[in-house]
Amino acid sequence: MEALQRKVFIELFPQLEPSLLEQILATCTIRSLEEGQEVLRTGQYIRSSVLVLSGLLKVCREDEEGNEFLMYYLEPGSACALSMLCTARDEKSPIMAKAVESSEIVLVPAHQSEPWLAQYKSWQNFVISAYRQRFEELLLTLDSVAFKGLDERLLFYLKRHVKVGSREIKLSHQQIAYELNSSREVISRLLKKLEQSGAVTLHRNSIEVHRLEMV
């Protein structure tokens, strides 16, 4: 691992013990991802847990026709709990994960991570924390789908993008409709209402967010 990557990794995962950090730095693999590149595919066996070093990943559930449902995002300093679970159980992945932008990830092989659970309390706590955080995000997503109308789901979707990135969301109306299982026409109409209220400004293939918290 290069000196800069090493420094960033230590800063992103300060909760891990120094001796564990050194083991990760010495034995794990850094992988660079281009925008749109998959790191996990539905149905594949997962051999390594995924930690995010830079960039942004999105984790989706796919149906038989390849339609995607956004579950949550993974930011720098976070871990994919489902990759940890599938790695530990030698199971196939129930999800797909790909880079939203150019990203770097750390791949932790199963034969490394399993002994660390017994050897390092910080790694055990880190894994449990990753499970809890992803579960809480899934509950928010479930609430949005089960109990809210499409207008509220769109607000939830936009707020989540702002939380993990900048206030300029680089998505087309069609992409948003695809992830919310709606039509482009309906999404465009709802976004136009938000623009008229001053909450957003619509650009070609991007949305500039101003004040969703006031909507």
One Martini backbone bead per residue (centre of mass of N, CA, C, O) as a GRO file, in nm:
protein
  215
    1MET     BB    1   0.096   0.036   0.023
    2GLU     BB    2   0.079   0.347  -0.007
    3ALA     BB    3   0.138   0.616   0.183
    4LEU     BB    4  -0.134   0.760   0.134
    5GLN     BB    5  -0.318   0.517   0.178
    6ARG     BB    6  -0.222   0.459   0.463
    7LYS     BB    7  -0.309   0.728   0.590
    8VAL     BB    8  -0.610   0.711   0.515
    9PHE     BB    9  -0.676   0.444   0.652
   10ILE     BB   10  -0.607   0.529   0.944
   11GLU     BB   11  -0.815   0.768   0.947
   12LEU     BB   12  -1.080   0.589   0.880
   13PHE     BB   13  -0.973   0.350   1.111
   14PRO     BB   14  -0.929   0.430   1.439
   15GLN     BB   15  -1.074   0.179   1.593
   16LEU     BB   16  -0.831   0.022   1.520
   17GLU     BB   17  -0.578  -0.152   1.600
   18PRO     BB   18  -0.253  -0.118   1.524
   19SER     BB   19  -0.192  -0.422   1.469
   20LEU     BB   20  -0.432  -0.458   1.272
   21LEU     BB   21  -0.362  -0.244   1.069
   22GLU     BB   22  -0.094  -0.376   0.984
   23GLN     BB   23  -0.221  -0.635   0.873
   24ILE     BB   24  -0.397  -0.506   0.658
   25LEU     BB   25  -0.168  -0.352   0.507
   26ALA     BB   26  -0.001  -0.628   0.448
   27THR     BB   27  -0.254  -0.837   0.328
   28CYS     BB   28  -0.428  -0.654   0.166
   29THR     BB   29  -0.634  -0.535  -0.104
   30ILE     BB   30  -0.618  -0.298  -0.359
   31ARG     BB   31  -0.901  -0.150  -0.539
   32SER     BB   32  -0.991  -0.015  -0.843
   33LEU     BB   33  -1.273   0.192  -0.952
   34GLU     BB   34  -1.496   0.258  -1.183
   35GLU     BB   35  -1.751   0.399  -1.303
   36GLY     BB   36  -1.990   0.130  -1.277
   37GLN     BB   37  -1.831  -0.078  -1.133
   38GLU     BB   38  -1.825  -0.394  -1.019
   39VAL     BB   39  -1.781  -0.584  -0.700
   40LEU     BB   40  -2.074  -0.708  -0.683
   41ARG     BB   41  -2.267  -1.004  -0.756
   42THR     BB   42  -2.535  -1.165  -0.814
   43GLY     BB   43  -2.456  -1.504  -0.713
   44GLN     BB   44  -2.184  -1.472  -0.595
   45TYR     BB   45  -1.903  -1.554  -0.446
   46ILE     BB   46  -1.760  -1.440  -0.143
   47ARG     BB   47  -1.406  -1.383  -0.040
   48SER     BB   48  -1.447  -1.073   0.049
   49SER     BB   49  -1.428  -0.798   0.225
   50VAL     BB   50  -1.558  -0.455   0.220
   51LEU     BB   51  -1.367  -0.157   0.206
   52VAL     BB   52  -1.373   0.198   0.209
   53LEU     BB   53  -1.145   0.449   0.089
   54SER     BB   54  -1.294   0.567  -0.177
   55GLY     BB   55  -1.571   0.723  -0.268
   56LEU     BB   56  -1.868   0.539  -0.409
   57LEU     BB   57  -2.120   0.305  -0.315
   58LYS     BB   58  -2.378   0.089  -0.437
   59VAL     BB   59  -2.656  -0.097  -0.302
   60CYS     BB   60  -2.837  -0.367  -0.462
   61ARG     BB   61  -3.139  -0.501  -0.569
   62GLU     BB   62  -3.234  -0.775  -0.782
   63ASP     BB   63  -3.409  -0.891  -1.034
   64GLU     BB   64  -3.468  -1.107  -1.298
   65GLU     BB   65  -3.453  -0.837  -1.502
   66GLY     BB   66  -3.239  -0.620  -1.357
   67ASN     BB   67  -3.370  -0.460  -1.153
   68GLU     BB   68  -3.323  -0.187  -0.930
   69PHE     BB   69  -3.272  -0.154  -0.565
   70LEU     BB   70  -3.202   0.073  -0.340
   71MET     BB   71  -3.042   0.049  -0.023
   72TYR     BB   72  -2.732   0.168  -0.013
   73TYR     BB   73  -2.441   0.335   0.096
   74LEU     BB   74  -2.076   0.361   0.053
   75GLU     BB   75  -1.833   0.506   0.239
   76PRO     BB   76  -1.569   0.624   0.364
   77GLY     BB   77  -1.513   0.393   0.638
   78SER     BB   78  -1.678   0.159   0.531
   79ALA     BB   79  -1.883  -0.145   0.530
   80CYS     BB   80  -1.986  -0.452   0.395
   81ALA     BB   81  -2.191  -0.659   0.561
   82LEU     BB   82  -2.271  -0.872   0.343
   83SER     BB   83  -1.981  -0.953   0.273
   84MET     BB   84  -1.914  -1.060   0.553
   85LEU     BB   85  -2.136  -1.275   0.574
   86CYS     BB   86  -2.073  -1.436   0.310
   87THR     BB   87  -1.780  -1.499   0.377
   88ALA     BB   88  -1.829  -1.658   0.644
   89ARG     BB   89  -2.055  -1.864   0.490
   90ASP     BB   90  -2.015  -1.923   0.192
   91GLU     BB   91  -2.202  -1.727   0.014
   92LYS     BB   92  -2.415  -1.586  -0.186
   93SER     BB   93  -2.500  -1.300  -0.330
   94PRO     BB   94  -2.794  -1.078  -0.280
   95ILE     BB   95  -2.616  -0.851  -0.418
   96MET     BB   96  -2.526  -0.531  -0.559
   97ALA     BB   97  -2.207  -0.362  -0.631
   98LYS     BB   98  -2.118  -0.018  -0.718
   99ALA     BB   99  -1.973   0.250  -0.865
  100VAL     BB  100  -2.046   0.592  -0.874
  101GLU     BB  101  -1.738   0.640  -0.854
  102SER     BB  102  -1.433   0.672  -0.820
  103SER     BB  103  -1.265   0.398  -0.647
  104GLU     BB  104  -1.152   0.254  -0.329
  105ILE     BB  105  -1.067  -0.072  -0.207
  106VAL     BB  106  -1.075  -0.321   0.054
  107LEU     BB  107  -0.965  -0.660   0.063
  108VAL     BB  108  -1.083  -0.914   0.296
  109PRO     BB  109  -1.007  -1.213   0.361
  110ALA     BB  110  -1.138  -1.478   0.527
  111HIS     BB  111  -0.863  -1.596   0.647
  112GLN     BB  112  -0.827  -1.319   0.805
  113SER     BB  113  -1.099  -1.225   0.952
  114GLU     BB  114  -1.176  -1.462   1.140
  115PRO     BB  115  -0.940  -1.449   1.355
  116TRP     BB  116  -0.997  -1.146   1.437
  117LEU     BB  117  -1.255  -1.189   1.607
  118ALA     BB  118  -1.081  -1.325   1.845
  119GLN     BB  119  -0.823  -1.127   1.862
  120TYR     BB  120  -1.010  -0.857   1.801
  121LYS     BB  121  -1.223  -0.635   1.939
  122SER     BB  122  -1.235  -0.411   1.719
  123TRP     BB  123  -1.333  -0.597   1.488
  124GLN     BB  124  -1.590  -0.694   1.619
  125ASN     BB  125  -1.715  -0.409   1.653
  126PHE     BB  126  -1.703  -0.331   1.354
  127VAL     BB  127  -1.892  -0.550   1.246
  128ILE     BB  128  -2.139  -0.486   1.423
  129SER     BB  129  -2.165  -0.191   1.329
  130ALA     BB  130  -2.217  -0.256   1.033
  131TYR     BB  131  -2.477  -0.414   1.074
  132ARG     BB  132  -2.639  -0.193   1.219
  133GLN     BB  133  -2.626   0.032   1.006
  134ARG     BB  134  -2.755  -0.126   0.771
  135PHE     BB  135  -3.020  -0.195   0.917
  136GLU     BB  136  -3.113   0.098   0.961
  137GLU     BB  137  -3.121   0.169   0.657
  138LEU     BB  138  -3.329  -0.047   0.578
  139LEU     BB  139  -3.560   0.062   0.752
  140LEU     BB  140  -3.584   0.333   0.606
  141THR     BB  141  -3.645   0.213   0.330
  142LEU     BB  142  -3.896   0.052   0.412
  143ASP     BB  143  -4.063   0.291   0.511
  144SER     BB  144  -4.065   0.443   0.242
  145VAL     BB  145  -4.216   0.215   0.080
  146ALA     BB  146  -4.461   0.135   0.283
  147PHE     BB  147  -4.554   0.456   0.403
  148LYS     BB  148  -4.501   0.614   0.126
  149GLY     BB  149  -4.513   0.822  -0.113
  150LEU     BB  150  -4.352   0.922  -0.394
  151ASP     BB  151  -4.282   1.208  -0.295
  152GLU     BB  152  -4.140   1.108  -0.030
  153ARG     BB  153  -3.941   0.913  -0.166
  154LEU     BB  154  -3.792   1.132  -0.325
  155LEU     BB  155  -3.691   1.291  -0.084
  156PHE     BB  156  -3.535   1.062   0.047
  157TYR     BB  157  -3.347   1.014  -0.193
  158LEU     BB  158  -3.220   1.301  -0.205
  159LYS     BB  159  -3.117   1.315   0.088
  160ARG     BB  160  -2.924   1.072   0.065
  161HIS     BB  161  -2.742   1.196  -0.150
  162VAL     BB  162  -2.655   1.445   0.013
  163LYS     BB  163  -2.530   1.295   0.256
  164VAL     BB  164  -2.300   1.140   0.059
  165GLY     BB  165  -2.262   1.421  -0.088
  166SER     BB  166  -2.356   1.658  -0.278
  167ARG     BB  167  -2.584   1.910  -0.406
  168GLU     BB  168  -2.503   1.757  -0.670
  169ILE     BB  169  -2.705   1.547  -0.866
  170LYS     BB  170  -2.590   1.296  -1.101
  171LEU     BB  171  -2.904   1.260  -1.235
  172SER     BB  172  -3.150   1.140  -1.407
  173HIS     BB  173  -3.481   1.094  -1.434
  174GLN     BB  174  -3.456   0.799  -1.530
  175GLN     BB  175  -3.277   0.693  -1.299
  176ILE     BB  176  -3.472   0.757  -1.071
  177ALA     BB  177  -3.710   0.593  -1.177
  178TYR     BB  178  -3.565   0.322  -1.175
  179GLU     BB  179  -3.506   0.321  -0.854
  180LEU     BB  180  -3.835   0.385  -0.792
  181ASN     BB  181  -4.034   0.243  -0.981
  182SER     BB  182  -4.094   0.446  -1.221
  183SER     BB  183  -4.156   0.722  -1.416
  184ARG     BB  184  -4.029   0.987  -1.580
  185GLU     BB  185  -4.283   1.166  -1.580
  186VAL     BB  186  -4.338   1.162  -1.277
  187ILE     BB  187  -4.063   1.262  -1.177
  188SER     BB  188  -4.061   1.528  -1.336
  189ARG     BB  189  -4.312   1.647  -1.198
  190LEU     BB  190  -4.201   1.644  -0.906
  191LEU     BB  191  -3.945   1.811  -0.962
  192LYS     BB  192  -4.091   2.064  -1.062
  193LYS     BB  193  -4.226   2.126  -0.791
  194LEU     BB  194  -3.960   2.166  -0.637
  195GLU     BB  195  -3.861   2.400  -0.811
  196GLN     BB  196  -4.103   2.593  -0.755
  197SER     BB  197  -4.029   2.593  -0.434
  198GLY     BB  198  -3.690   2.605  -0.423
  199ALA     BB  199  -3.540   2.324  -0.362
  200VAL     BB  200  -3.459   2.311  -0.672
  201THR     BB  201  -3.237   2.264  -0.958
  202LEU     BB  202  -3.265   2.198  -1.297
  203HIS     BB  203  -3.067   1.991  -1.499
  204ARG     BB  204  -2.879   1.827  -1.713
  205ASN     BB  205  -2.832   1.538  -1.543
  206SER     BB  206  -2.911   1.730  -1.288
  207ILE     BB  207  -2.929   1.828  -0.926
  208GLU     BB  208  -2.991   2.114  -0.732
  209VAL     BB  209  -2.971   2.151  -0.389
  210HIS     BB  210  -3.116   2.354  -0.120
  211ARG     BB  211  -3.413   2.272   0.074
  212LEU     BB  212  -3.538   1.989   0.183
  213GLU     BB  213  -3.589   2.042   0.494
  214MET     BB  214  -3.842   2.251   0.406
  215VAL     BB  215  -4.051   2.044   0.253
   0.00000   0.00000   0.00000
